[in-house]
Amino acid sequence: QVQLVESGGGSVQAGGSLRLSCAASGYSYSRYSMGWFRQAPGKEREGVARIYRTSGNTYYADSVKGRFTISQDSAKNTLFLQMNSLKPEDTAMYYCAAGPGFYGLDPRDYNYWGQGTQVTVSS
């Protein structure tokens, strides 16, 4: 049983930083794409960043390039998202997800999801 558990969300002012974590268990963790997605009220879920477990290849949405960094601790099966220079438009529920292949940021490619952690950025 694959389990993904996010943590690290909270409320910050614009310009601040947060670091999200996602603890993964229940699968081999190799040859998977691990991604961070977000969903704001009334909006569709969108991809934020992705890392391919085997190679460490990363990919970012244009809206977060230069501000967010995705990384992993392979030994601990943990995924991170460092978010700097946060903006009010970054406010959303953030989800960790895993998909068995080399994918981009289409949520349909990811079949394992965490419960989410809320990020709120005030102006």
Solvent accessible surface area in square Angstrom, and as a share of the most:
residue,aa,sasa,rsa
1,Q,185,0.82
2,V,24,0.14
3,Q,106,0.47
4,L,10,0.05
5,V,93,0.53
6,E,18,0.08
7,S,60,0.39
8,G,38,0.36
9,G,29,0.28
10,G,28,0.27
11,S,94,0.61
12,V,32,0.18
13,Q,135,0.60
14,A,50,0.39
15,G,56,0.54
16,G,25,0.24
17,S,58,0.38
18,L,30,0.15
19,R,128,0.47
20,L,0,0.00
21,S,28,0.18
22,C,0,0.00
23,A,55,0.43
24,A,10,0.07
25,S,53,0.34
26,G,49,0.48
27,Y,35,0.13
28,S,91,0.59
29,Y,4,0.02
30,S,54,0.35
31,R,178,0.65
32,Y,28,0.11
33,S,0,0.00
34,M,0,0.00
35,G,0,0.00
36,W,0,0.00
37,F,0,0.00
38,R,15,0.06
39,Q,61,0.27
40,A,23,0.18
41,P,124,0.78
42,G,92,0.89
43,K,140,0.59
44,E,152,0.68
45,R,76,0.28
46,E,78,0.35
47,G,10,0.10
48,V,1,0.00
49,A,0,0.00
50,R,10,0.04
51,I,8,0.04
52,Y,35,0.13
53,R,58,0.21
54,T,87,0.50
55,S,80,0.52
56,G,31,0.30
57,N,70,0.36
58,T,56,0.33
59,Y,113,0.43
60,Y,40,0.15
61,A,21,0.16
62,D,121,0.63
63,S,63,0.40
64,V,0,0.00
65,K,116,0.49
66,G,89,0.85
67,R,31,0.11
68,F,5,0.02
69,T,73,0.42
70,I,5,0.03
71,S,43,0.28
72,Q,43,0.19
73,D,43,0.22
74,S,43,0.28
75,A,102,0.79
76,K,152,0.64
77,N,43,0.22
78,T,19,0.11
79,L,1,0.00
80,F,31,0.13
81,L,0,0.00
82,Q,58,0.26
83,M,0,0.00
84,N,61,0.31
85,S,59,0.38
86,L,2,0.01
87,K,83,0.35
88,P,56,0.35
89,E,124,0.55
90,D,1,0.00
91,T,38,0.22
92,A,2,0.01
93,M,63,0.28
94,Y,0,0.00
95,Y,33,0.13
96,C,0,0.00
97,A,0,0.00
98,A,0,0.00
99,G,0,0.00
100,P,68,0.43
101,G,17,0.16
102,F,120,0.50
103,Y,63,0.24
104,G,29,0.28
105,L,31,0.15
106,D,46,0.24
107,P,37,0.23
108,R,211,0.77
109,D,54,0.28
110,Y,8,0.03
111,N,89,0.46
112,Y,74,0.28
113,W,74,0.26
114,G,6,0.06
115,Q,162,0.72
116,G,20,0.19
117,T,18,0.10
118,Q,79,0.35
119,V,0,0.00
120,T,51,0.29
121,V,7,0.04
122,S,54,0.35
123,S,127,0.82
